[in-house]
Amino acid sequence: MSEMGGGVAVITGAGSGIGRALAQAMAAHGMELALADINAANLEQTRSLIGNHVVRTYRVDVSDAAAVEDFAHRVQQDFGRASILVNNAGVALFGTFQELNLAEFDWLFRINFWGVIYGCKFFLPMLLRERQARIVNISSVFGLFGPPGQTAYCSSKFAIRGFSESLREELRGTGVRVTCVHPAGIATRIAENARPGAATRPAEQEEARRLFAKVARITPETAAQIILNGILADKGRVLIGGDAHRIDFFSRLMPSRASALLTSWMSKRREGREQAVAAGAQK
């Protein structure tokens, strides 16, 4: 996709973070916007930031197939088309596999994975009518390797990656391209809003949030611009951040050992940062 002006972008999870930043960036490129989020108040904040532009907002629970199908019907009625679909809505869940129960696992998967499936299923007919169209599925660096304490989240993000790669090949020869995005630490509220597993300890939850805040250095605006650049360059895969590129390299180089090595590397890097902060505080 070499240009975006004049098209209609459908973005889920547009009430904050990368979704909001993408909405603003795509509006700047002249696209009309169909923005969805489960939080209506946040969605209206996004609308207000975009200003005088063609924007419609929709309160949608992406884990509900009927709700996403209705969303697609409303976009068809309101715009008559869709040229870019960004499946961005997602949640996080703290806890090891032993600490999480099946209901918690199911909750995360219904949003992170099934939300992507529903979006693609119900918007694909519209996208196929376009001369050029794009599906953008947001995975994660946790769709490249599996650290401990992230079994649910990693499972969903690896699933998005596999689905995107297969769908890309199925749609080859049509006008619809598929991009899978793997961001590293983005400074959003996903960790702050993450649901703790019922069996996790409060101290562990706070430690996980604290560690995420230390590594989440990339702004949503920077992430959005990298995604846009990837779309314009017709990339099937977009990595965001130096960590994403390093993780991708080691995952390819040593697939059977990458998770252990990267987990150790991340742990040592956090310890180094904490020691540096402590040393600075003592000066």
C-alpha positions as CSV (number, residue, x, y, z in Angstrom):
1,M,0.0,0.0,0.0
2,S,1.9,3.1,-1.3
3,E,-0.6,5.7,0.0
4,M,-3.5,6.0,2.4
5,G,-5.3,9.2,1.6
6,G,-9.0,8.9,0.8
7,G,-9.4,5.5,2.5
8,V,-11.3,4.4,5.6
9,A,-9.3,3.0,8.6
10,V,-11.0,0.8,11.1
11,I,-9.1,0.7,14.4
12,T,-10.0,-1.3,17.5
13,G,-8.7,-0.4,20.9
14,A,-8.6,3.2,19.7
15,G,-9.4,4.7,23.1
16,S,-5.8,4.8,24.2
17,G,-2.2,3.8,23.5
18,I,-1.1,2.7,20.0
19,G,-4.8,2.7,18.8
20,R,-5.2,6.4,19.7
21,A,-1.8,7.3,18.2
22,L,-2.6,5.4,15.0
23,A,-6.0,7.2,14.7
24,Q,-4.3,10.6,15.0
25,A,-1.5,9.6,12.5
26,M,-4.0,8.2,10.0
27,A,-6.2,11.2,10.2
28,A,-3.1,13.3,9.4
29,H,-2.7,11.2,6.2
30,G,-6.2,12.1,5.2
31,M,-8.0,8.9,6.1
32,E,-11.6,8.7,7.4
33,L,-11.8,6.8,10.7
34,A,-14.1,4.2,12.2
35,L,-12.8,3.9,15.8
36,A,-13.9,1.2,18.3
37,D,-13.2,0.6,22.0
38,I,-15.0,-0.9,24.9
39,N,-14.4,2.3,26.9
40,A,-16.7,5.0,25.5
41,A,-15.2,7.8,27.5
42,N,-11.7,7.1,26.3
43,L,-13.0,6.8,22.7
44,E,-14.5,10.3,22.9
45,Q,-11.2,11.6,24.2
46,T,-9.6,10.2,21.1
47,R,-12.2,11.8,18.9
48,S,-11.7,15.2,20.5
49,L,-7.9,15.0,19.9
50,I,-8.4,14.4,16.2
51,G,-10.5,17.5,15.7
52,N,-12.2,18.5,12.5
53,H,-12.1,15.2,10.6
54,V,-14.4,12.5,9.4
55,V,-14.6,10.2,12.5
56,R,-17.2,7.9,13.8
57,T,-16.9,6.0,17.1
58,Y,-18.4,2.7,18.1
59,R,-18.4,1.1,21.5
60,V,-17.5,-2.5,20.8
61,D,-16.6,-5.6,22.9
62,V,-14.2,-7.4,20.5
63,S,-14.6,-10.6,22.4
64,D,-18.3,-10.8,21.3
65,A,-18.6,-12.1,17.8
66,A,-22.1,-10.7,17.3
67,A,-20.9,-7.2,18.5
68,V,-18.0,-7.2,16.0
69,E,-20.3,-8.4,13.2
70,D,-22.7,-5.5,14.0
71,F,-19.7,-3.2,14.1
72,A,-18.8,-4.2,10.6
73,H,-22.4,-3.7,9.4
74,R,-22.5,-0.2,10.9
75,V,-19.2,0.7,9.3
76,Q,-20.6,-0.5,5.9
77,Q,-23.7,1.7,6.5
78,D,-21.8,4.7,7.7
79,F,-18.8,4.7,5.2
80,G,-19.7,2.1,2.5
81,R,-16.2,0.7,2.7
82,A,-13.1,-0.2,4.7
83,S,-9.5,0.0,3.4
84,I,-7.4,-0.6,6.5
85,L,-8.3,-2.8,9.5
86,V,-6.2,-2.5,12.6
87,N,-6.9,-5.2,15.1
88,N,-5.2,-3.5,18.1
89,A,-7.5,-4.2,21.1
90,G,-5.8,-6.3,23.7
91,V,-5.4,-7.0,27.4
92,A,-2.7,-8.4,29.7
93,L,-2.9,-11.0,32.5
94,F,-0.4,-11.5,35.4
95,G,0.4,-14.9,36.6
96,T,2.1,-18.2,35.9
97,F,0.3,-21.1,34.2
98,Q,-0.2,-22.7,37.6
99,E,-1.5,-19.5,39.1
100,L,-4.1,-18.8,36.4
101,N,-7.4,-20.6,36.2
102,L,-9.1,-21.6,32.9
103,A,-11.6,-18.8,33.1
104,E,-8.8,-16.2,33.2
105,F,-7.0,-17.9,30.3
106,D,-10.3,-17.9,28.3
107,W,-11.0,-14.2,29.1
108,L,-7.6,-13.1,27.7
109,F,-7.9,-15.3,24.6
110,R,-11.4,-14.1,23.8
111,I,-10.1,-10.5,23.6
112,N,-6.5,-10.9,22.3
113,F,-7.0,-13.7,19.8
114,W,-10.7,-14.1,19.0
115,G,-11.0,-10.3,18.7
116,V,-8.6,-10.5,15.8
117,I,-10.4,-13.4,14.3
118,Y,-13.7,-11.7,14.5
119,G,-12.4,-8.5,13.1
120,C,-10.8,-10.2,10.1
121,K,-13.8,-12.4,9.4
122,F,-16.4,-9.7,9.4
123,F,-14.4,-6.9,7.7
124,L,-12.7,-9.1,5.0
125,P,-15.6,-8.9,2.5
126,M,-15.3,-5.1,2.6
127,L,-11.5,-5.1,2.3
128,L,-11.6,-7.5,-0.7
129,R,-13.7,-5.0,-2.6
130,E,-10.9,-2.4,-2.4
131,R,-8.2,-2.2,-5.1
132,Q,-5.6,-2.1,-2.3
133,A,-6.4,-2.9,1.4
134,R,-4.5,-3.8,4.5
135,I,-5.0,-5.9,7.7
136,V,-2.8,-4.9,10.6
137,N,-2.7,-7.4,13.5
138,I,-0.9,-6.3,16.6
139,S,1.1,-9.1,18.2
140,S,4.0,-8.5,20.5
141,V,7.7,-9.3,21.1
142,F,6.0,-12.0,23.3
143,G,4.9,-13.4,20.0
144,L,8.5,-14.0,19.2
145,F,9.7,-15.7,22.5
146,G,8.2,-16.9,25.7
147,P,9.4,-15.5,29.1
148,P,8.1,-17.0,32.4
149,G,4.9,-15.6,33.8
150,Q,3.4,-14.8,30.4
151,T,1.9,-18.2,29.3
152,A,-1.5,-16.7,28.6
153,Y,-0.3,-13.5,26.9
154,C,2.4,-15.3,24.9
155,S,-0.1,-17.9,23.7
156,S,-2.4,-15.3,22.3
157,K,0.4,-13.3,20.7
158,F,2.0,-16.3,19.1
159,A,-1.5,-17.3,17.8
160,I,-1.9,-13.9,16.2
161,R,1.5,-14.3,14.5
162,G,0.7,-17.7,13.1
163,F,-2.8,-16.7,12.0
164,S,-1.4,-13.6,10.3
165,E,1.3,-15.5,8.4
166,S,-1.2,-18.1,7.2
167,L,-3.8,-15.5,6.2
168,R,-1.2,-13.5,4.4
169,E,-0.5,-16.5,2.1
170,E,-4.2,-17.2,1.6
171,L,-4.8,-13.6,0.5
172,R,-1.8,-13.5,-1.8
173,G,-3.0,-12.6,-5.2
174,T,-5.8,-10.4,-3.9
175,G,-5.6,-6.7,-3.1
176,V,-5.5,-7.4,0.6
177,R,-2.1,-7.4,2.4
178,V,-1.5,-8.6,6.0
179,T,1.0,-7.0,8.4
180,C,1.8,-8.5,11.8
181,V,3.3,-6.0,14.3
182,H,5.7,-7.0,17.1
183,P,6.2,-4.1,19.5
184,A,8.7,-4.1,22.4
185,G,8.0,-2.0,25.5
186,I,5.4,0.7,24.6
187,A,4.6,3.3,27.2
188,T,0.9,2.5,27.4
189,R,-1.4,1.6,30.3
190,I,-1.7,-2.1,29.4
191,A,0.3,-3.3,32.4
192,E,-1.4,-0.9,34.8
193,N,-4.7,-2.2,33.6
194,A,-3.7,-5.8,33.5
195,R,-5.9,-8.3,35.4
196,P,-4.1,-10.3,38.0
197,G,-4.6,-14.0,38.2
198,A,-6.8,-15.1,41.2
199,A,-3.8,-17.0,42.7
200,T,-1.1,-14.4,42.2
201,R,0.2,-12.5,45.2
202,P,-0.2,-8.6,45.4
203,A,3.5,-8.2,45.8
204,E,4.2,-10.1,42.5
205,Q,1.6,-8.0,40.7
206,E,3.2,-4.7,41.8
207,E,6.7,-6.0,40.9
208,A,5.5,-7.0,37.4
209,R,4.0,-3.5,36.9
210,R,7.2,-1.9,38.1
211,L,9.4,-3.9,35.8
212,F,7.2,-3.1,32.8
213,A,7.4,0.6,33.6
214,K,11.2,0.4,33.4
215,V,11.3,-1.2,30.0
216,A,8.3,0.6,28.4
217,R,10.3,3.4,26.8
218,I,8.8,3.7,23.3
219,T,6.0,6.3,23.0
220,P,2.7,5.2,21.3
221,E,3.3,8.0,18.7
222,T,6.7,6.5,17.8
223,A,5.1,3.1,17.5
224,A,2.3,4.4,15.3
225,Q,4.7,6.1,12.9
226,I,6.8,2.9,12.6
227,I,3.6,1.0,11.8
228,L,2.6,3.5,9.2
229,N,6.0,3.4,7.6
230,G,5.6,-0.4,7.5
231,I,2.2,-0.2,5.8
232,L,3.5,2.3,3.2
233,A,6.5,0.1,2.5
234,D,4.2,-3.0,2.1
235,K,5.9,-4.9,5.0
236,G,4.4,-8.1,6.2
237,R,6.2,-7.9,9.5
238,V,7.0,-4.8,11.6
239,L,9.3,-4.8,14.6
240,I,9.1,-1.9,17.0
241,G,12.1,-1.0,19.1
242,G,15.7,-2.2,19.4
243,D,14.6,-5.0,21.8
244,A,12.2,-6.3,19.3
245,H,15.0,-6.6,16.7
246,R,17.4,-8.2,19.2
247,I,14.7,-10.7,20.3
248,D,13.8,-11.5,16.7
249,F,17.5,-12.1,15.8
250,F,18.2,-14.5,18.7
251,S,14.9,-16.3,18.2
252,R,15.9,-17.0,14.6
253,L,19.5,-17.9,15.5
254,M,18.8,-20.2,18.4
255,P,15.1,-21.1,18.4
256,S,15.4,-23.8,21.1
257,R,17.5,-21.7,23.5
258,A,16.2,-18.2,22.8
259,S,13.6,-18.0,25.5
260,A,16.0,-19.0,28.2
261,L,18.8,-16.7,27.0
262,L,16.6,-13.7,26.5
263,T,14.9,-14.2,29.9
264,S,18.4,-14.2,31.5
265,W,19.5,-11.2,29.5
266,M,16.4,-9.2,30.4
267,S,16.8,-10.1,34.1
268,K,20.5,-9.0,34.1
269,R,19.6,-5.8,32.2
270,R,16.9,-4.9,34.8
271,E,19.4,-5.6,37.6
272,G,22.0,-3.3,36.0
273,R,19.5,-0.5,35.6
274,E,18.4,-0.8,39.2
275,Q,22.0,-0.7,40.4
276,A,22.7,2.3,38.3
277,V,19.6,4.1,39.8
278,A,20.7,3.1,43.3
279,A,24.2,4.4,42.7
280,G,22.9,7.7,41.4
281,A,20.7,8.1,44.4
282,Q,23.7,7.7,46.7
283,K,25.7,10.5,45.1
